Amino acid sequence: MASVLVFALHPFVGRCITALLLAVSLQAALLHTADWPQFRGPNRDGRSPETGLLKKWPDGGPKLLRTISGFGGGYSSPVIAGERIYISGKVRDELKLFCLDQSGNKIWETPHGLAFRESDAPHSPYPGARAAPTIDGNTIYLLGGLGRLAAYRTRDGELIWSVDVVKELGGRVPPWGYTESVLIDGDKLIFSPGSESKGTFAALDKKTGRLIWQSRDVTERAEYGSPILIETDGVRQVVTMSRGGLVAVSPDNGKLLWRHNRVAKMGTPESTTAHGNSPVYADGYVFEATAYHTRGGCAVSLKPAPNGLEAELAWEKSKLNCEHGGYVVVDGHIYMNQGAGWSCLELKTGKERWSGRGPGKGSIIYADGMLYCLGENGRMGLIEAKPDEFNQVSVFDLPEGEGRCWTHPVINDGKLYLRWGDKLHVYKIQN
């Protein structure tokens, strides 16, 4: 009633109020986009929308705001929504999910079940938390290394539902455990239980955990990357790396849309593949790369076909050995780790533009014209995201950590979050 009176008494005042409300709504939207609610950022592409970040760091690195600890060991990235940080860790033999405030104070913690332990993979001494959680509204989802998938309330950590991926969906725990961060698409939660009898992919009702579909025409073991959701020529598709290579299914029913066979190879029969990265998509091309004595990396071009889409190999390079640090695409160029160094390639041709040592083998994200590259030995590098030449403008060593530093960096609200074991270092990187 009051708004009607305002417009009636003075249309100009009414328009001013409308403009103000719109500005407030836009500001709220901008603040929301600054969240880092899932693995590899808001769009799962390793890219942060934030600007106004430092283009060079002081000697010794940017200002260390705080170091948070006490959440257990592991390799999963934190996720951030609003003023809260969510992170999982192995505490003794248990996997726990923690909610912290920006100062590192614990708001709540909840047990998730047994953590992935060294005894679960005797050939691989890397126990600890694996997959990053996924936040959607007031719910946070976590897939544990041994196959327990659960939904919790973000407010207090109360359990909403849980599913045993192995017993209920026919999944099989990969040799290094499930490491996938689940994907939310509307009312569906999509992930890869990797059942060889019932289907590689599955979609659950995100509110109840009820099974909606399982991809019966795609039946391969799960690997270690996380799926992405893309759209090409009006066709929405969920894309990931399965044991048999790149594969895409419909998010509506799990029907196979296209595939490109690429199999990594390792030394033991049980571990004949090890695809550790999520694919990336841009301009009609899907790129993926792995390591472990495989063919390196490749890009496929997606084109219309009578039955929907087909994937045509655009190029392939054997030297692109990227274990699990990911890659980003910026302005038609791929920036990635390969072996002990870093490189830039043209997305559509695979032509190498530059290569450099950087901080050593590790993971990568992008923000505001810069590449944030975290080496597995705890060295952090800042590299220009330009195809003209390799230019690492800053580098520093994290103060402390344990084991391999395999966690992907996170940027939120002008701060850089770097996990190393049971330590989460928070740096100020905004002007």
Phi, psi and omega in degrees: 000318182297318180295325177296318179296320179300312180296323181290321182284324185202098182305325181297318178298319178299317179296323179297317180295319178300316179297321180295315179297321178296318179297319178297319179296317179296319179297318178298321179295320179296320178296323180293322182292342179284347177296158175237077193274357184204174180302130178066022167098184186304325183246013179061027182242009179075018184242130176262141178277000186287149179231179181072024181269156181299137177268349177206144180256153174296163173303132183091356175101171178292173183296125176278113181283317181191161171239122182257140179214179177097009181253007175092174185270162177148189188234001184285144178284152169286158170236152189224134175218125184063233180257015185244143176250132177240133184208147179247155180199158177272115177247109192056240180258008186251140172270128181236150175249129184243147171241125184236155170274178185293344177271355180094004179283138182286127174267315173202163171219151179216140178285145180246350183122188180297137175277162174289121186248168179299326180292341178282341178216077186301339179275356187219104184279060182229068179286164174129180179294147184239282185289142171285145175293168175234127180258134175220106182063239182261016183233144175236136185244142180216130172256117180282162184298335181260005170106011174271122178250128184218154175244135181231154173285132180292335184296316187220003179079011180293134179291132177260310175201164176212154180225134172272105187298326182285308185287322188265335184241006177076018181290166177225123184298123177298160183307326178256016177087162172292130180235011188277135171267123188291155184252135176255129176227101183061240180268004184252146170251122185242135179200186186237089173296334176073043179277129178277357178244326185253339178139143178295310183263157171213150174237130178244155169292119187294340182273333186238341186083004180291139179290128176261311175205160172222140191281084186292340177267003172231106186229082180226158178299149177286149174251213192240358176275178177244145184288155174239157179246122182228171176221129179226127180051041177079003181257114176278141185207146174259124185239137175205176173259115175264184178297332181268355179127200180291134180212145180230137177230163177285133176291345182280322185216000179081008181292138178296130178255317176193165176206158174222113186286121175212113186248123172283155182228137176232186191277341184248149180301323182293331185243054184289347176223158175202079176271108188259358186243155169276146174289165173233155184226141173195139171054037178085005181241139172249130181241143172212154176210151178215192182225218174059055172060034179257198181270015176082242183233163178206161172235138174244144177261128180267127184227150178299145178218164182307326181259014179132270182222155170226150180255121180247129180298123178270318178193165182208139180223131184282340186277354185276069183273100181240114187287297182202022182271353178077185181201164178228152176245126180226121177050047175078012180234142177264130174244129189201163170274138171223112184065235181267356184237190184231152184210163176234131181226154174284130184299317189276342183239337184081003179296130179281130179263322174199166172214153181199164183289308182064209183274012182091176184305133180179207187246166189214142165222172184230144173199134169051047175083003184232153176257129178255108189243118183251114180284152185291350176260013174089018176259131184250127181242147175243116187235139178293135177271069179229137183281353185290318182198159175282125180216098174273112187271336181210155177203145174205165179256136175297146186292326182196160179175184181215145180070205178275138179269084186256002183283141176283140179297159178227138176239131178205128174054045177074014181236146179252124182252123181232113179267138173221098183066237180267020179236131175242109181268130183243121184243146174272121183236016181254145179297000000 
